[in-house]
Amino acid sequence: LLLFLFFEVEGSELKKIRPNSRVYQRYYLLDAGLQALFWEPSKKESDKARIFLDSIREDSLRLRWLEQLFSSAADLNKQEVIEEGIPLQSAVKLVQSVNPGVSSGKVEHRFKEIQRLREKMCTLALHSESGLKDHAENEKPSERKDQVSRQEFIEVFHDFCTRPEIYFLLVQFSSNKEYLDAKDLMRFIEAEQGVAQTHEPSEEGRQLGHLSLDGFTSYLTSSECHLFDREHDTICQDMTQPLSHYYINSSHNTYLIEDQFQGPSDISGYIRALKMGCRCVEVDVWDGPDGEPVVCTGHSLSRPLVLRSVLEAIGRFAFVASEYPLILCIENHCSVQQQKVLLKHLTRILGERLYKDLPDEEALYLPSPHSLRHRILLKGKKLGPVSGGEDGEASEEDEGAEMSQRIKALNAGGTEKDVVQKSVSLASVPQSNMTHPSPKRFQLLRELSDLVTLCHSVCFKDFKTSTKTQKPWELCSFHESLALHLAGDSPGDFVNHNKHFLSRVYPNPMRIDSSNMNPQDLWKCGCQIVSMNFQTAGLMMDLNTAWFRQNGRCGYVLRPAIMRQKVSYFSADTKDTVPGVSPQLLHVKVEHKSLKAKFALC
């Protein structure tokens, strides 16, 4: 009745599938005699462009299975008369058993919506033509809103458990049958491999070796068709290589949860990043009130966080997602007096997890992630050997100073909104046209310097100088624009540099909206630590998340062998064949954007 009235009044756009698998969009209406559906436009004669209602039938294999499900639910609830229906919550659970992703509230709402519509249509039918009156006598408004009829259950099941893209695949591969038999499966996966026995929900289908629409859906959404290699659900790579041989999941200004200039700061930024497998977080420390250091971007309007609370959160969640080493990037702007408080908090809160062993002067590489499990490495400035172990001067790291300098120069007297809007556009200004602030000198506490062992921050001059003088435990931080310049001009030298040394790349300071650079541009040159704004969703962050889903989401991904071998040459921009590497052709076939993609390497 509902179908008749709906098509008579509204009509509907449906897909017409020919035996040759061609699909046509057609708009269908119910004819005046209520005997057939006809469609327009069509080149056929009007008497041929129609489908008689008595020729329309339900997917029988699926329908019989749904009726068995309904009857089983009625038996479980001790319903003496099945026509009375089954409890609403039982019907909801049956739908969720096939589609766990749908909420119970949504399914329940749909059942009630159909019941209300059915009651309304039955009432209207009493005033319709005589043929409909006879039908309406058997369709009395339901007074039991907590009961679901067989027809209502089947209709809602179709709404939530039928994926059109999978249905059309099934029709195409089955030559318009209601199921896939063994020959159809052979065409689809080249070998049956017991798919029907594993994924077909109905007993009848399993006995016949047929795969219904629901079985086909179960198969396509199962782990067997998953795009991601299930081996990488756990750690499967060699973790005994030097640290410089891995890509390391890294966060930029981890304490910020919105933009870089006036957005809020929160400890949740650290908790979220660490739970996502991040292995390198940033802590910018400044003098705070009452002798307590604070964490903030010193040249912004963001609210500061108490250092002690930040370190406690890091200590608690450091190894929740991964047991491999966590790099703590300390950007120190404190006075000597508050550096002493910083030192006290680091040693008290992080304790034995702080890695304090001096590096081997003869070592050519850093230790491995395996040997540094459950250890926290401090990255920061370090004093040279001074007799008597006195405090000394070091160059200050201030990645936000450039942002502050440009904003002050270009936005004198502007509002906060003007600052953000104007400065975002500066991210595209070439760095050669900008003056860079000279690094300041500050007094560094000797005891704090001694905590920095394997990640000593040094300035980058050029690749030739690094090859001659840089130690394996010395790390260079690159401005995004400089890193991209080096990647474009000297990609091979950049790769060779990163075979021995860690390289960290941080976003252009003018990305005040917390947008992200493309990490692939730096990964292809071997840069291990590409700092991302975890708070900003989008394609770039999706790339980062997907990349570090590898290797059990531990935050470390082993780089390709050609980027690790001492005697090898690789340039990401080469147009020629790479020596020792066979060319590979990647074929990608995406059946539907919401389905899994099938990859084949040849």
N, C-alpha and C positions, 0 to 999 in steps of 0.2 A: 504493500500500500504506500509506504513512504517513498519507495523508488518511483512508483507511478506518478504520485503527486509532484515529486521533486522535478522529474523530467518534463512533466506537463507544464509546470509553471516556470521553472528556471532554465532547464537544459543544462548540459555540462560539456566541457572540453575533455575528450578522452583520446587515447592513442589507439590507432588501428594498425595491427601488425599483419603483414602479408606472409605467406609461406616462405618467401625468399628473405625473410627477416627485415624487410624494409618497414620503417615506421612512419605513419602519417598522423598528423594532428587533425582531428575532426571535431566539429561541434555537434553534439547529439541532442535531439529533441524527441519527445514521445508524441506519436501521431494522435489525431483527434479520436480515433477509434480505440485507443489504448491497446493496440495489438502489436506495434512494432516501434523500433527506434529508427529515425532517419537522420541523415547528416548533410551538412552543407559547409563549404561548397564541394561539389563533385562534378566530374565530367560525365558521370553515368546518368542514364535515364532515371527519373525520380522513383520509378517502381523497383529499380535495382539498388538504389542507394539507401537500403534499409535492412534492418535485422529484426526478424520476428522474435517476440519475447519468448515464445515456447521453445525456441532453439537455444536460448541462453541457459547455461547450466553452471553450477558451482564446481570448483576444483574438487572432484569427488574424493580422491585420496586424502586431501587435506580436510575436507568437510567431514568425512567419516572419523578421522582422528580427532577433530574438534568435538564432535558429538560424543566420542568416547571419553574425552577429557571432562566434558560437562557431566556426563552420566556418572563418572567416577567421583566427581566432586559432590554430586547429589547423594551417592551412596555413602560417602564419608560423613555427610551431614544428616544422614538418615532421613532423606526426603522420601516420603511414601509416593508422592505424585511428582514426577520429574517436571511436568508442565508448570508446577507452581514456582519453579526456578530454584536457584541456589543463592546462598547469602552473598551480599554485595562484596564483602571482604574476601570471600573465597574466590569470586570471579576476578577480583583485582590481583590476587596472588597468582592465579593461573596465567594472567597476561604477563606479570612480572617474571614468571619462571622462564618465559621465552624471550622477553626483552627486559633484562634487569636494569637497563639505563633509564627507564621511564619511572617517574615518581608515582607513588600510590595515589596522591592527591589528584594528579592529572587524570589518571585512569578513572578514579571514582567520579570526578567531575564529568567526564565524558559519558559514563553510564547514566548519570542523572539527567544530563542534557538530552540524551536519546529518549529516555523515558518521558520527559516533559514534551518533547517534540512528538512522540508517538501518541500521547494522550491528546495533544492539540489536533493532530491530523485525524484521529478517530472521531473527535467531536465535529470537525469540519465535514468528515465523510457522511455524517448523518444527514447533511443538507445537500449532498452531491447527487449524482445520477443514481438510478436504481441499482445499477450493477455494483456501484461502490457501496451502496447501503447494505446489500447482502454481505459484502465482505466485512464491513464495519461491525456487523452484529457479533462477529467473533473476536473483535479487537476492542475489549472494554478497557477503560482507563485503569491503570494499576494503582491500587491503593496501598501496596506494600513497597515503599521506596527502598527497603533494605533487601529486596529480592531482585534477582536478575534472571530474565528468561533466556531460553536457549538461543533465540534469534538475536537478542541484545548482546549476549556474550560473543557470538560469532562476529557480529558487526564491529564491536569494539576491538576484538582480537585482530580483525583485518586492519583496522585503523592504526594500531600501534605495532603490529608485528609483520606488516607487509612493507618491504622496502622496494619501491618501484624499480630502482636501477637493477636490483637482483632479479626481480620478476621478469624484466625484459631480457636479461641475460639468459635466464632459464628457458624462456620461450624460444630464443634464438638458437640455443644449443640443443634443445629437445625437439626441434621441428614442430612447434606448436602443441606439444603434449603437455600434460599437467605435471610431469615429473621428468627426471633424467634417468635413463636406463644406463646399463654398462657401456653401451656403444657411445652414448652421448658424453658420458664421463671421460671415455677414452679420448674423445675429440677435445675435451676441455683441459684435461691434465695429463693426457698422453698415457696414463695408466690408472686403472681404477683404484688400486691400493686399499680396498676396503672402506672407501669413503662412506658408502651408504650404510654399512654396518655400524660405523662410528658416529655418524652425524644425523641419520634419519630418525626423527622422534617417534614415528608410528611403527608398531609391530608389523603391520601389513606391508609397509614399504620396505622394511629390513628383510622380510622373508622373500619379497619379490626382487630385491636388489635395486629398488627404485629410490630416487632421491627427490622428495617433494620440495616445494618452495621453502618451507621452514628448514628442511635438512640442508638445502643448498645455501641458505642464509647462514646456518650454523657453521658450515664448512668454510665459507668465504671470510667469516669474521673470527675464525679460530686461529690458534697460534701457527698452524700449518701454513697459513697464507699470510702470516705476518711479515711486513716489510723488514722489520728489525731482526738481525741475527740473534736468535735466542741464546747463543753461546755467550754473548756479551751481557746477559742478565747478571752474570757473576764475573769476578775478576779473572781474566783469561790471558792477559799479556804478561810478559816478563817484567817483573818489578825490581830486578836487581841491576838495571842499567843506571848510569849516572843521572842525577836530577836534570841535567841539561838536555837529556835525550827524550824528555816528555813535554807534551803540552800540559799546562797547568790551569785549571779552572780558576779564574781570578775576578775579583769585584773591585769597582772603583768607588771611592768615597762611600764605603759600605753603610755608614750611619745615616745617609740621606735617603729619604723615601719618596721624594718628588724631584723638583728642579734643584739646580746647584746654587741658586742665589738667595731665594727667600722661602723655599719649601721647608717643611718640617724635618727634623732629625728624630730618629727613634731607634732604640735598641733592637726592635723587631727586624731592622734591616740586616743586622748581623745574624740573628737567629734564622731568618729565612734563607740567607745566602749559604750558611753553613749546612742547613738541612738539605739544600739543593746540591751539595757536594762541592761547594766552593773551597779551594785550598789556598787562597791568598786574599786576605782582607786588609783594608787600610784603616789606620788610626792616626788622625791628625790631632796632635796634642798641643794645647796652648795653656798659658797661665789662667787659672780660674780664681773665683773669689774664695776667701777664707783659706787660702793656701792649698786648695784642692785643684789639680789640673782638670781641664775639660777637653772634650772631643768635639771639634767643629771645623768648618771651613772658615779660616780667620778673616777672610775678606768678604763675607756674605752676611745676610740677615737671618740665617738659619739659627734655630735655638740650640745652644750647646748642651752636650750630655756630660754627666759626671763620669770621669775616666774609670773610677772604681767599678761603677755599674756595668760599663762596657766590657771591661776585662772579666768580670764575673760571668757575663753572658757568654763571652768567647770561651772561657774555661769550661763552662757547662756543656756547650754544644760543639766544641772543637772537633770531637771525634765521633759524633752521633752518626753521620752518614759515611764516614771514611776513616780508616785507621792510619792513613798515610799522612806525611808531615804537613802541617799548616804553617804557611809563611805569613808573619804578622808585619806588615809594612808600617813602621813607626816614622811619621813625619814630625820631628821634634822642634817645637818653637818655644819651649819653656825656659824660664830662668833657671840658673843652677839650683836655687832653693827648691823650686817645684820639680826639677829633674830628680831630686832626691826622693820626693814623694812618688814620682813615677816609678823609680827604681824599686821602692818598697812595695808598691802595688804589684808590679810585674813578678817579683820574686815570691811574694806571699800568696798571690792568687793563682799564678801559673805553676809555681813551685818546680818540682823535679821534671816537669814536662818541657821546661825551657832547655833548649840545646845549648850547652856552654863549652863543649869541647873545642879546643883550637884545631884548625885545619892542619892537615899534614903538608908541610912546606914542599915536599917532593911530589905530592899528588898531582896528576895531570887532569883529574876530573873530580867533581863533587861526589859525595856518597850517594847511594841509591835510595829510592823511596822505601824499599823494604827494610834497609838498615836504620831508617829514621822514623819507623812507625811510632805513632803516639808521641811525637816530639813536635815542639813549636819552635820555629826558626825566626829570629828577629832580623828584619831587614832595616838597615838604617846607616847613619854616618858612623865612622870609626876613626879614632885617633891613631896616629902613627906611634911607633915605639918612642916613649919619652922616659928618660931616666927619672927614677923616683916615683913613677906612676902618677904624675900630676894631671890635673884637668888641662884641657887645651882648646884651641880654636879649630872649628870645622866649618865648611861651607854649608849654609842652610838650604834644605830642600823646601821649596815653596811653590808647588804646582798651581796654586791659586793666585799667586802674585801677578801673573800676566793678565788674568781675568780682571783683577782689581785695577791694574794700570790702564787697561783699555777702556774699562767702564768709566773711570774717572775722567779720562781724556775726552771721551765722546759724549758723555751724558751729564756734564756738569749742570747741576740745577734741575735735572729731570726727576720725574717720579719713579717709584719702584717699578711700576708697570712699563714705563718708557725704557728703563734700564734693561728689563728682560726682553722686551720686543726688539729693541735695537741691537742688543748684543748677540741674540740668536743668529741674526743675519751675518754676523762677523765670522762665524765659523768657516765660511767659504773663502775668506780673504786670504790670499797667499801669504805664507809666513815671511817670505823675503821682503814684503812691504811693511812689516811690523818690526818695531824695535823690541828686543827682549831685555827684561830687567837683569842686571848683573846679580849673581848670587851674593847674599849677605854672609857675613861671618858671625858665628855665635860661639859662646863658651859651652863646651860639651863636658859633662861629668865623666870622669875616667871609668868609674864602676859601670855606668850605663853603656859606655863604649865597649867594655869588655863582654857584654852580653851579645854583641853582634859578632858572629863567628863565620857563618857560611854564606851570608847575604850582605856583604859590605857594599854600600852604595858608592859608586864612583861616576865621574863625568865621562861621557863619550867624546873622543876627539876625532878619530878616524879609524878605519879598520886596520891600517898598517900599524898604528900605535898600539891598538889593542892586541894584535898578534904578538908584538914584541914585549909588552910590559904588563898586560892584564893577567891577573891570577884567576884560577878557576872559581874561587869563592867571591870574586868581585862581580858586581851586577850593575848594568847600565839601565837607566830608565829613559825611554825615548818618548818625546812629544809625538803625538799621532802624525802630525804633518811631517816631522823629520823622518819618522820611520817609513812613511809612504814614499818620501823622496829617496831614501836609501834603497827601498824595495824596488823603485823604478829605475834608478841609476846603477845600482850595484847589487842586483839580486843574488848573484853567485857568491860574492864576498859576504853578504849578509847571512846566507845559509852556512858558509864555512865558519863564520864568527859564532853562530849559535850552536855549532857542534861542541864547543868547549865551554861557552859562557851562557849564563842566563840573561835573557833580554826581557825587559818589562816595557810595555807600551801603554801609555795612559791617554785618555781622550783629549782632544783639543779643549783647552780651558774655556773656549767660547761656546761649547755645547751646554749652555746654561739650562736648556730645556731637558737636560739629561738624556739626549738622544745618543745612539750608539754608532760607533764606526763598524765597518764590515770586518769581522775578525779574520775572514778567509784571506784578505789582502795581506795580513801579517803572518798568519799560520803558514802560508805557502813559502815564506822566507825563513821559516823555522823559529819564529818568535814564540817563546814558550808561554809568557805571561801577558796576555792581552786583556787589559782590565775593562770590564763591562759594567754598565749601569744596570744592575739587576732589577731595579724598580721600574724600568721602562720596557713594557711589552712591545713586541713587533718582530719583524723579520730577522733583524740582526741578533736579537736576544734568542729567538727561536733557533737560529743556526748554532749559537753557543750551547744552548740547552741540549739540542740534538747531538752535537758533536761529543759532549761529555756524558752522554748517555752510554757511550761505549765503556767497556772494561768495568762493568758492574757499578757505574756511576761513582767511581771512587775519586774522581777529580783529576786523575792522571791518565793521559792517553799517549802510548808509545808512538814516537814519530816514525815515519817511513825509514827504512834502512839506509836509503841514499842520503838522508839528512843526518845520519849518525856515523856512517863509515868515514874513517880518516882519509882514505884515498878514494875519493869520489867527487864528482862535480854535478851540481844540479842548479838550474836556473828556472824559476817558475814561469818566466816569460819566454822561454825558448820555443821557437817554432819548429825546431828540428827534433829528430829522434834522440832521446837521452841514452848515452852509452850504457849497455848492460841492462836496459829495461825494455821489455817487449811491449810494443803498442797494444793497447786494449780498446775495444769498441764496446760501449755501453748501450744496450737497447732497453728502452723504457716503454712499457705499455701500461697506461693508466686506464682501467676500466671505468672508473667513476671517481670523482674527487673525494667521496666519503668512503670509498673502498680502499683496500690495500693495493699498492702498486706491485707489479711483478717485474722483477729485475732479472736479466740474463747477461752474463759476461761471455764474450766469445773473442 
